[in-house]
């Protein structure tokens, strides 16, 4: 399993935004940190399948 750095920020409306610098286009935004963890994992899996890794 590969490891990635996840950058998490919270915008002025309280929405959490996560991105992975090593995977261009890999980002998500949600209202809770629990949901953020699940969604960023889904985004990583999608991009890995799409790229064939």
Beta strands, then each sheet from edge to edge (+ up, - down):
strand 1: 7-10
strand 2: 16-19
strand 3: 27-30
sheet 1: 1+ 2- 3+
end
